[in-house]
Amino acid sequence: MKRSISMLDYEEGRFRRKVDAALSELRKTLSAARHPVYAPNEPHVYDDKFGLANFVNNTSLAAQLNCLEALGLDEQKVRQCVQWVHSGGKHVTLGFYASEQCEYLRECTREVQSKTKHVSENTLFGKSESKSVTRITEHFWKYTAEYKILVFHGDAPAEGSSLALQQRAGSCEIMTSTAVSPRPASTTAPPKFAALTWFFKQISTSLQLSFAIDRTAEACHTPRRNEQVESALSHGYELHAWAAALCNHLSNVVFPNWQPTSTSGADGGKGHALDLAALRRTDIFVPVLPILETGAEDSPQAEGSQIVTIASSLEAPKSSPVLGLGDIQNFLRLQRATLDRRVAAIASAFPPPSSASLISAAEASLVVLATHLQEILQQLHDSVDCIEQMLRKQLVTAVGRELSPRDFSKYMEYHNQKLFRPAYKPQPFCFAVRRPDHYPEGTVSIEAEPAQAAEASVPIHTLVSSAATPSPPMSFRLSAATRVLFSGERHLHAHLAHAFEGETGDALALTARARQFSCFMLLLGAIGPNATFEPKHAIILQNKDELRIPLSLEQLPSAKAFRDAIESLSPEQQRFAKAYRSMQLEGSLFAVLIVQIKPQLETLLRLPGDALTKEIKLTQQLLTLFMEHQIPPDLLSFGGDASADVATKLAQVRSHVAAIMSMIDEAKKAEVEDAKQKFKYQHPQSHAFDLSEAGFGDSFACCGAPQAPTGFGDSFAGFDDSFAPPKAMARTRPKKAMSRSAAPPPIPMMQCAEAPTEMQAVAGASFGGSFGASPVGSGIYMGGSPRAPKAALPGSNASRTDKAVRDEAPQKPQAEAQRQLQAEAQRQPERGDESDFDEAEDALAVDYTKLPAALDAELEKHDIKGSLRPTNI
């Protein structure tokens, strides 16, 4: 349904002024006991709104017919059109055809004397006077405009299938100063059409109007939102555009061609001398009014000259404030009386249609009738919108505020707590990251962004299906050589977001928070085939880190919309569309995996469970070695008797950590010395004078001396920019704590790029289907070919350090510790094989990637309106 461009949007103030003016005119014709008022000001019930919608639509149809009758559609032609529609099942169209011609008439030459006199005096002959004479050549053209208005059935007018309403041709003279034609020799304007099939369907063969809203239809929602009113408005928009095009052609194309010529012209240079501006005056009564009156007696239905009447079955109940059929007839009589007076005034002020004048009473009446027809259709549009707006305001008054999608979500959350059984109630998506019998180390939640700054973010509510524990393991790949197997608790979530038509729903964000001295890894991705998790992003949160990631939501077409869209495609295109939608639905499984780091470290270092729970400093050192320096875990793990107590195992790991940290410190010092030597080599003249020998000592370096003193270690970084160390040394400097927006650093224990030996650890993990996940416990297995551990990847933070360690001659205690670590590293644990992963895939009871397609198939059956749309995150 496309609205006419010239039709205005509903504006309550403008419409109310029109209704008040019409009521003032209407009260002059009613008895003193009658007091109809504007509908929102009269008490009524919901059924009265439907009665009022029927009232304004039937009144509008009768008023439109009055205009068409004035255009030439008399009773006989109305019966013919009704017969075409009801008996013949034909489409009836109203058409306006126009054409123009311009031909050369004559050339005239005239002399025009100047108003200035030239006086000359002579002593012999006296005074003499003279004037200048200008010769003007004028060219005259005959401009002819012709139009006709037809009602016909079929695709084009033909003999026996069309009825002529009006037809006329008029002409005038156009004067130019050159022989160039002011208009094309012949022009045919594009015809303007308006369908009248629906209009005549509302008129029975006995010429009775029978418009009524079918309240039993499923598509009937309100007095404005139903099939019957939508059809009436669609017809109104098309007829309004037709009337506007007719007015535009006559007023802006035809009429401006008649301009004053000259004394040689047919008009004697006077022009038409007609008041064309009066044609746009809106003083004809428009009977389409949304008014009510309680307890009034209906006006008697007097016999009149109306072609059609209103069916008696549409009479409102006596208790209803909706006006009766007699009032409709009185409104139409008042409209017809004012219309006749206006047409009579035009006939007396304009040339008769029988004349050859370009502008006659016929064209002036056409403009007036078309303008009045636009007013009727605009009033119908505003009246039904007024009823809808009245209903909306009353609902807002009852609720107390204008509801937003967030308010409706709260409403559904409130009622869901009553509708669902306890085991199936939607739960807030907010989970604590914790191990069994431990306090939480953080939280993970999906929250709705607040609509206002003063509001707080709240977790969304989801339907949750939890897998039985222990659940079958799943896996994901870190690289082509490394695959991780994990298990634990698993939760599948589904979220139903609410949004009004034409508005966006709540913006969502994934929020993760870590407590002090806590750490865990957060991985985001999707669920892949064969029980796999496909990570796309990962980050480590620790020590009060707070992460907030806005989630971008991409809606897919509903199941009904997809089915309707592919219905007319070829079989090959349908198969492709279905396969592509299947891929999109599988991609709608947004997954969150949470890995507990401390249990992984304990398993990786061959320590018993909870051994690192209270070892805060040791844990931080281990994370630094793994994350920043990528130290192979075999250099730090416990290699003694497996039956040793916890203290012994921790002491050995602590000694390994201390040895590695000491080697790193030595490497840093070596790099500093190396940088000093390079600086001295590059700036030999600045070291010609040894300041330390002159008695200044090392303290002179604090003032920015050109020589970098020895023995300062890492404090060398405190020098000014002229003594900045090279990049090779800067890589070994401890990094700052990662911000929540920074990308996560490399994780050697998960990558195993240079140490692909299989390791087994205990982790905390989370998995979410469709919309999110919850924290659980799991196990991690890493597989690869057995080989001796090597240094970290080239170009990493640890590459320069390891080279420095190999180049340095370690002291005796450090050399012994290094040999001990290397011996322990050679003792490899037993390794598994790829069959573990195959068994994990076979053990998975549920293929989560098939759930969206199954849900989509169910929605196609039950969601007949196509309101539910899958959404990718």
Buried (B, 14 or more C-beta within 10 A) or exposed (E): EEBBEBBEEBEBEEBBEBBEEBBEEBEEBBEEEBEBBBBBEBEBEEBBBBBBBBBBBBBBBBBBBBBBBBBBBBEEBBBBBBEBBBEEEBBBBBBBBBBBBBEEBEEBEEEEEEEEEEEEEEEEEEEEEEEEEEEEEBBBBBBBBBBBBBBBBEEEBEEEBBBEBBEBEBBBBBBBEEEEBBBEEEEEBEBBBBBBBBBBBBBEEEBBBBBBBEEEEEEBEBBBEBEBBBBBBBBBBBBBBBBBBBBBBBBEBBBEBBBEBBEBBEBEEEEBEBEBEBBEEEEBBBBBBBBBBBEBEBBEBEEEEBBBBBBEEBBBEEEBBBBBBBBBBBBBBBBBEBBEEBBEBBBEEBBEBEEEBBBBBBBBBBBBBBBBBBBBBBBBBBBBBBBBBBBEEEEEEEEEEEBBBBBBBBEBBEEBEEEEEEEEBBBBBBBEBBBEEEEBBBBBBBBBBBEEEEEEBBBBBBBBBEBEEBBBBBBBBBEEBBBBBBBBBBBBBBBBBBBEEEEEBBBBBBBBBBBEBBBBBBBBBBBBEBBBBBBEEBBBBBEEBEBBBEBEBEEBBBBBEBEEEBEEEEEEEEEEBEEEBBEBBBBBBBBBBBBBBBBBBBBBBBBBEBBBBEBEEBBBBBBBBBBBBBBBBBBBBBBEEEEBEEEEBBEBBBBBBEBBBBBBBBBBBBBBBBBBEEBBEEEEEEBEEEBBEEEBEBEBBEEEBBBBBBEBEBEBBEBEEEBBBEEBBBBBBEEEEBEEEEEBBBBBBBBBBBBBBBBBBBBBBBBBBBBBBBBBBBBBBBBBEEEEBEBBBEEBBBBBBBBBBEEBEBEEEBEEBBEBBEEBBEEEEEBBEEEBBEEBBEEBEBEBBEBBBEBBEEBBEEBEEBEBBBBBB
